Amino acid sequence: MAMVSIQVWCRITLASVDGTVFASWVLEGQGSPDLGTVEDLARLKLLMGRIGGSITLTELSPSLRGLLDLTGIGVEMEGQAERGEEALGVQRSEEEMHPGDPPA
């Protein structure tokens, strides 16, 4: 029986309207993340948007970042990212925009 190791996919931080962080945890699982993981993150983003809060993903694994890019959810770079810090969102910097992309 093959052992599948636990992989860290990202760190999730939730903040309130005023920017106060009220939750932070590491998202991890066996192997690589899948579309179910992306769906869960998208639902969490929608929920946080409804209450005016924000969700930030940091320390993204290459496989999760690839899935987010593939599904079009996108990852917003917050200025010059420090230590790979990125925020989940639909806004993209001008460097990430491609012809035919909808406006952010």
Stockholm file with secondary structure:
# STOCKHOLM 1.0

chainA/1-104         MAMVSIQVWCRITLASVDGTVFASWVLEGQGSPDLGTVEDLARLKLLMGRIGGSITLTELSPSLRGLLDLTGIGVEMEGQAERGEEALGVQRSEEEMHPGDPPA
#=GR chainA/1-104 SS CCCCCEEEEEEEEEECTTSCEEEEEEEEEESSCCHHHHHHHHHHHHHHHHTTCEEEEESCCHHHHHHHHHHTCCEEECSSCSTTCEEESSCCCGGGCCTTCCCC
#=GC SS_cons         CCCCCEEEEEEEEEECTTSCEEEEEEEEEESSCCHHHHHHHHHHHHHHHHTTCEEEEESCCHHHHHHHHHHTCCEEECSSCSTTCEEESSCCCGGGCCTTCCCC
//
